[in-house]
Amino acid sequence: EPLFRSDRETIEKYRGVNFYEVEPHIYATADTAYRSMRGEAIDQCILISGESGAGKTEASKKILQYLAAVSTHSADVDRVKDRLLQSNPVLEAFGNAKTARNDNSSRFGKYMDIQFNFAGSPVGGHILNYLLEKSRVVHQANGERNFHIFYQLLECGDTQLLNELRLSTEPYDYLYLRQGECTRVSSINDQADFKTIRKALPVLGFP
């Protein structure tokens, strides 16, 4: 069961409420930053830190979900929101991996900058990635995997695509994918995640 619920009812519970009037939740932090930005017209920053497995990736996703839910709607604004939300599964696929401590560990740092207009609607943004663990591509410790995207591609790529890339469907055929002796993880659904990525890429402007 998720530590924090993320349904619409929970979002409304924290919307516009004083930080100390409700129990702790990532939405309370997001709401305070959002209202301070609008009320004081001052840039806000939320720093998410912690050790591996602490929930940094999930926290960043919850903040984006909250901002998308409480801000105004229009065709242009919704397009920006979709891009911000859909960037997460793509970044996770190419930058996250199973480690000894966390099945979905981010192997990079991320700085996300979101621009809002006077009405508090997101109108743009950019994501800066840094310190990607490039060494993982060629070596994984026992019990760990390479980046998710490699296993997703072999698991769910269609026959034509795999043939064009001259790939098989078996991770153990490749040294760089089998070193950790852990090509499949019970908590990870590579097929479902790859389908999510295929839907997200066009939203982000990739064919």
C-alpha positions in Angstrom: 0.0 0.0 0.0 1.4 3.5 -0.9 2.7 5.5 2.0 0.8 8.6 0.7 -2.6 8.5 -1.1 -2.7 10.5 -4.3 -6.4 10.5 -5.2 -8.4 13.7 -5.9 -10.0 13.7 -2.4 -6.6 13.8 -0.8 -5.4 16.6 -3.1 -8.4 18.7 -2.1 -7.8 18.0 1.6 -4.5 19.8 1.4 -5.4 22.5 -1.1 -5.2 26.0 0.4 -4.9 24.7 4.0 -2.4 26.0 6.5 0.7 23.7 6.7 0.1 22.8 10.3 -3.6 22.2 10.1 -3.3 18.7 8.6 -1.1 15.7 9.1 2.3 15.7 7.3 2.1 15.0 3.5 4.1 15.8 0.5 1.1 17.7 -0.8 1.3 20.1 2.1 4.8 21.0 1.1 3.7 21.5 -2.6 0.7 23.5 -1.6 2.7 25.8 0.7 5.3 26.5 -2.0 2.6 27.0 -4.7 0.6 29.5 -2.5 3.8 31.4 -1.5 4.8 31.7 -5.1 1.4 33.2 -6.0 0.8 35.3 -2.9 4.3 36.7 -2.6 5.3 36.7 -6.3 8.7 35.1 -5.3 10.3 32.1 -6.8 10.1 28.9 -4.6 12.4 25.9 -4.3 11.7 22.4 -3.0 14.8 20.4 -2.2 14.2 16.6 -2.1 17.1 14.7 -0.6 17.7 11.4 1.2 19.5 8.1 1.0 18.8 5.5 -1.6 15.2 4.2 -1.3 14.0 7.1 0.8 11.4 8.1 -1.8 12.9 11.0 -3.6 11.7 9.9 -7.0 8.1 9.3 -5.8 8.1 12.6 -3.9 9.0 14.5 -7.0 6.2 12.8 -9.0 3.7 13.6 -6.2 4.6 17.3 -6.3 4.1 17.4 -10.1 0.8 15.6 -9.8 -0.3 18.1 -7.2 0.7 21.2 -9.2 -1.0 19.8 -12.3 -4.2 19.2 -10.3 -4.5 22.6 -8.5 -3.5 24.9 -11.3 -5.8 26.3 -13.9 -6.7 24.5 -17.1 -6.6 25.4 -20.8 -5.4 23.6 -23.9 -1.9 25.2 -23.8 -1.5 24.8 -20.0 -2.6 21.1 -20.2 -0.1 20.4 -22.8 2.7 21.7 -20.6 1.3 19.7 -17.7 1.3 16.6 -19.8 4.9 17.1 -20.8 6.0 17.6 -17.2 4.2 14.5 -16.0 5.2 12.3 -18.9 8.8 13.2 -18.5 9.1 11.1 -15.3 8.6 7.6 -16.8 11.1 8.4 -19.6 13.7 9.7 -17.2 13.2 6.7 -14.9 13.6 4.3 -17.8 16.9 5.7 -19.0 18.3 6.8 -15.6 17.0 4.4 -13.0 18.1 0.9 -12.1 17.7 -1.9 -9.6 20.4 -1.7 -6.9 21.0 -3.8 -3.8 19.0 -1.3 -1.8 16.3 -0.1 -4.1 14.5 -1.7 -7.1 13.9 1.7 -8.7 17.0 3.8 -7.7 17.7 7.0 -9.6 21.3 6.9 -10.8 21.5 10.6 -11.5 20.7 14.0 -10.0 17.8 16.1 -11.3 17.0 19.8 -11.2 13.5 20.6 -12.5 12.6 24.2 -13.2 8.9 25.0 -13.8 7.8 28.5 -15.0 4.3 29.8 -14.1 2.3 32.7 -15.4 0.6 35.4 -13.4 -2.4 33.2 -12.9 -0.4 30.4 -11.4 -0.5 28.1 -14.4 2.6 26.2 -15.6 3.6 27.6 -19.0 7.1 26.0 -19.5 10.0 24.4 -17.8 13.2 22.5 -18.2 14.9 19.5 -16.6 18.6 19.4 -16.0 20.2 16.0 -15.3 23.6 15.5 -13.9 26.0 13.0 -12.5 24.6 10.0 -14.4 26.2 6.8 -13.2 27.6 5.9 -16.7 29.7 3.1 -15.3 26.5 1.1 -14.7 26.2 0.6 -18.5 29.3 -1.7 -18.6 29.3 -3.1 -15.0 26.7 -4.1 -12.4 27.3 -5.6 -9.0 25.7 -8.9 -8.0 22.0 -8.5 -7.5 21.8 -5.3 -9.5 20.6 -4.5 -13.0 21.6 -2.1 -15.8 19.2 0.8 -16.6 15.6 -0.2 -16.9 15.3 0.7 -20.6 17.5 -2.2 -21.8 15.3 -4.8 -20.2 12.1 -3.1 -21.2 13.2 -3.0 -24.8 14.0 -6.7 -24.9 10.9 -7.7 -23.0 8.4 -5.6 -24.9 10.0 -4.4 -28.2 8.1 -5.6 -31.3 9.7 -8.2 -33.6 10.4 -5.7 -36.4 12.2 -3.3 -34.0 14.3 -6.0 -32.4 15.2 -7.4 -35.8 16.3 -3.9 -37.0 18.4 -3.5 -34.0 19.7 -7.1 -34.2 18.6 -7.9 -30.7 17.2 -11.0 -29.1 14.6 -11.1 -26.4 16.8 -12.7 -23.8 18.9 -10.4 -21.5 21.3 -13.3 -20.6 22.5 -13.1 -24.2 24.3 -9.8 -23.3 27.2 -9.5 -20.9 26.2 -5.9 -20.0 22.7 -7.1 -18.9 23.5 -10.3 -17.1 26.5 -9.4 -14.8 24.3 -8.9 -11.8 22.5 -12.2 -12.2 19.2 -10.3 -11.9 17.6 -9.7 -15.2 14.0 -9.8 -13.9 12.6 -8.2 -10.7 9.3 -9.2 -9.2 8.4 -5.6 -8.2 9.1 -4.2 -11.7 6.7 -4.7 -14.7 9.0 -4.1 -17.7 6.2 -4.7 -20.2 3.8 -2.2 -18.6 6.6 0.4 -18.1 7.7 0.1 -21.7 4.1 0.7 -22.9 4.0 3.8 -20.7 7.2 5.1 -22.3 5.9 4.5 -25.8 2.9 6.7 -25.0 5.0 9.3 -23.3 7.6 9.9 -26.0 5.1 11.5 -28.5 3.9 13.8 -25.8 7.5 15.0 -25.3 8.0 15.6 -29.0 9.7 12.4 -30.0 8.3 10.4 -33.0 
